[in-house]
């Protein structure tokens, strides 16, 4: 919740978009709409805009409230250019990933990586200073149609490459503002090409579509992206055509890359956030939290008569052969012992390789193992030492699973 409040405040103050900040926090951070969280997030978003206006004055980033466009022309144009913007977003995200991968494999020190990125960026900025920083003035020029086609192509390529270089090599910075810049440049190029080839279109409208589409695809927040455009431009028509491009772009990026840049980063770390909170908690909860130690423990020299007595006293049908040091040597069942000579050694009938769970397994892994198991309990074994730590039953696993699911449901309903 605190992270959501911070993100909402940053978006609201940075883009003068308090409503978009609230939606962004729920859509990209919390991943659900929460009655409990919407109050603090709304207060954070609105108060950040108030403080921003108090100390820096009221400002509208892009004043297009009085601009009108032909929706009959622009809606098809936005739909056609949406997949192109999606490809640009994929290139942008892949460039950052390849840059980070190169940095990780290079063996260079952190200082060398940062100095290399700073030197290359500084040299590029000497010739094209528009690619440095947030680029608010440059984006404004693009939206107003004041940029040539050659300039747009230059800043698009340089901004994409330099952002990938800086982030991949470990410099501090985000992807949202660069995505807006890249999207505006791509939209400006699309507008110039469309006007030249087909004789209709709008530099401003397609540049706004590009901003919304690329940024929304990168952060995985289409609704928030459209609302940011609406609040930044105060123009409903621009928000409408931007929404069409956003939908088309996200369809492309979901197929070619994934839900968002951040989701892909988490996936690289083994966290599939798309599976939901329940799945994540199941992968993080250790199976050792539900193991039982009151299982039937049979010695290596115990006879079948001894084992049957242990089964009777323990009210169980399965037991485990354990040596003097606690090492696991096998598993026996009551029905396998019935009818055998009472003085025979029980360990001779044991299954030395039964289905078992490793000691560092998660709840999800334990449930996957249990799905192929029929019986009373599963041994949890330390594979490094061979010691039997305890046993778990299917009832233990599914009871823990249901409790976890109830907690997640309560959280998302609150």
ChimeraX attribute file (.defattr): number of C-alpha atoms within 10 A of each C-alpha:
attribute: neighborCount
match mode: 1-to-1
recipient: residues
	/A:1	16
	/A:2	11
	/A:3	12
	/A:4	26
	/A:5	23
	/A:6	17
	/A:7	22
	/A:8	31
	/A:9	26
	/A:10	19
	/A:11	23
	/A:12	28
	/A:13	22
	/A:14	15
	/A:15	19
	/A:16	26
	/A:17	25
	/A:18	29
	/A:19	19
	/A:20	25
	/A:21	32
	/A:22	28
	/A:23	26
	/A:24	27
	/A:25	29
	/A:26	24
	/A:27	19
	/A:28	20
	/A:29	16
	/A:30	16
	/A:31	16
	/A:32	15
	/A:33	15
	/A:34	15
	/A:35	12
	/A:36	13
	/A:37	19
	/A:38	18
	/A:39	13
	/A:40	16
	/A:41	26
	/A:42	22
	/A:43	15
	/A:44	25
	/A:45	29
	/A:46	21
	/A:47	16
	/A:48	22
	/A:49	21
	/A:50	18
	/A:51	12
	/A:52	17
	/A:53	14
	/A:54	10
	/A:55	8
	/A:56	9
	/A:57	9
	/A:58	12
	/A:59	12
	/A:60	13
	/A:61	15
	/A:62	18
	/A:63	13
	/A:64	17
	/A:65	15
	/A:66	8
	/A:67	13
	/A:68	12
	/A:69	14
	/A:70	12
	/A:71	14
	/A:72	8
	/A:73	12
	/A:74	22
	/A:75	21
	/A:76	15
	/A:77	23
	/A:78	30
	/A:79	20
	/A:80	15
	/A:81	25
	/A:82	30
	/A:83	21
	/A:84	21
	/A:85	33
	/A:86	31
	/A:87	19
	/A:88	24
	/A:89	31
	/A:90	24
	/A:91	16
	/A:92	25
	/A:93	25
	/A:94	15
	/A:95	19
	/A:96	23
	/A:97	19
	/A:98	14
	/A:99	20
	/A:100	19
	/A:101	13
	/A:102	15
	/A:103	18
	/A:104	16
	/A:105	8
	/A:106	10
	/A:107	10
	/A:108	13
	/A:109	11
	/A:110	14
	/A:111	11
	/A:112	12
	/A:113	21
	/A:114	19
	/A:115	15
	/A:116	15
	/A:117	21
	/A:118	17
	/A:119	12
	/A:120	13
	/A:121	21
	/A:122	15
	/A:123	11
	/A:124	17
	/A:125	16
	/A:126	11
	/A:127	9
	/A:128	15
	/A:129	15
	/A:130	19
	/A:131	25
	/A:132	19
	/A:133	11
	/A:134	14
	/A:135	17
	/A:136	15
	/A:137	11
	/A:138	21
	/A:139	25
	/A:140	19
	/A:141	13
	/A:142	25
	/A:143	24
	/A:144	17
	/A:145	16
	/A:146	14
	/A:147	19
	/A:148	13
	/A:149	15
	/A:150	10
	/A:151	14
	/A:152	21
	/A:153	14
	/A:154	14
	/A:155	21
	/A:156	21
	/A:157	15
	/A:158	20
	/A:159	25
	/A:160	22
	/A:161	17
	/A:162	23
	/A:163	27
	/A:164	23
	/A:165	27
	/A:166	24
	/A:167	19
	/A:168	23
	/A:169	26
	/A:170	17
	/A:171	16
	/A:172	9
	/A:173	11
	/A:174	11
	/A:175	18
	/A:176	15
	/A:177	16
	/A:178	25
	/A:179	28
	/A:180	26
	/A:181	28
	/A:182	31
	/A:183	30
	/A:184	33
	/A:185	31
	/A:186	30
	/A:187	33
	/A:188	34
	/A:189	25
	/A:190	24
	/A:191	25
	/A:192	22
	/A:193	16
	/A:194	18
	/A:195	14
	/A:196	11
	/A:197	9
	/A:198	8
	/A:199	10
	/A:200	16
	/A:201	23
	/A:202	24
	/A:203	25
	/A:204	24
	/A:205	29
	/A:206	32
	/A:207	30
	/A:208	30
	/A:209	34
	/A:210	37
	/A:211	32
	/A:212	35
	/A:213	38
	/A:214	37
	/A:215	31
	/A:216	29
	/A:217	33
	/A:218	27
	/A:219	21
	/A:220	23
	/A:221	25
	/A:222	26
	/A:223	18
	/A:224	26
	/A:225	27
	/A:226	28
	/A:227	25
	/A:228	26
	/A:229	25
	/A:230	21
	/A:231	22
	/A:232	21
	/A:233	21
	/A:234	19
	/A:235	18
	/A:236	16
	/A:237	20
	/A:238	26
	/A:239	24
	/A:240	19
	/A:241	24
	/A:242	31
	/A:243	26
	/A:244	23
	/A:245	32
	/A:246	31
	/A:247	20
	/A:248	21
	/A:249	30
	/A:250	30
	/A:251	16
	/A:252	20
	/A:253	26
	/A:254	15
	/A:255	9
	/A:256	12
	/A:257	21
	/A:258	20
	/A:259	20
	/A:260	22
	/A:261	23
	/A:262	17
	/A:263	20
	/A:264	19
	/A:265	13
	/A:266	13
	/A:267	14
	/A:268	10
	/A:269	9
	/A:270	11
	/A:271	16
	/A:272	17
	/A:273	17
	/A:274	15
	/A:275	9
	/A:276	11
	/A:277	19
	/A:278	18
	/A:279	18
	/A:280	16
	/A:281	17
	/A:282	20
	/A:283	19
	/A:284	13
	/A:285	17
	/A:286	18
	/A:287	26
	/A:288	19
	/A:289	11
	/A:290	17
	/A:291	19
	/A:292	16
	/A:293	12
	/A:294	9
	/A:295	19
	/A:296	22
	/A:297	19
	/A:298	24
	/A:299	19
	/A:300	17
	/A:301	14
	/A:302	15
	/A:303	19
	/A:304	24
	/A:305	18
	/A:306	18
	/A:307	27
	/A:308	21
	/A:309	12
	/A:310	19
	/A:311	20
	/A:312	13
	/A:313	10
	/A:314	15
	/A:315	11
	/A:316	16
	/A:317	18
	/A:318	22
	/A:319	24
	/A:320	26
	/A:321	26
	/A:322	20
	/A:323	17
	/A:324	8
	/A:325	9
	/A:326	15
	/A:327	16
	/A:328	22
	/A:329	19
	/A:330	21
	/A:331	23
	/A:332	23
	/A:333	21
	/A:334	15
	/A:335	9
	/A:336	13
	/A:337	18
	/A:338	12
	/A:339	8
	/A:340	13
	/A:341	12
	/A:342	15
	/A:343	11
	/A:344	16
	/A:345	19
	/A:346	27
	/A:347	23
	/A:348	15
	/A:349	16
	/A:350	19
	/A:351	15
	/A:352	15
	/A:353	10
	/A:354	13
	/A:355	16
	/A:356	17
	/A:357	24
	/A:358	19
	/A:359	21
	/A:360	16
	/A:361	18
	/A:362	20
	/A:363	24
	/A:364	21
	/A:365	17
	/A:366	24
	/A:367	19
	/A:368	12
	/A:369	15
	/A:370	21
	/A:371	10
	/A:372	8
	/A:373	15
	/A:374	10
	/A:375	11
	/A:376	15
	/A:377	23
	/A:378	23
	/A:379	25
	/A:380	26
	/A:381	20
	/A:382	17
	/A:383	12
	/A:384	8
	/A:385	10
	/A:386	15
	/A:387	18
	/A:388	23
	/A:389	18
	/A:390	20
	/A:391	24
	/A:392	24
	/A:393	17
	/A:394	18
	/A:395	11
	/A:396	15
	/A:397	18
	/A:398	14
	/A:399	13
	/A:400	18
	/A:401	19
	/A:402	12
	/A:403	11
	/A:404	18
	/A:405	17
	/A:406	13
	/A:407	14
	/A:408	16
	/A:409	13
	/A:410	10
	/A:411	14
	/A:412	16
	/A:413	12
	/A:414	11
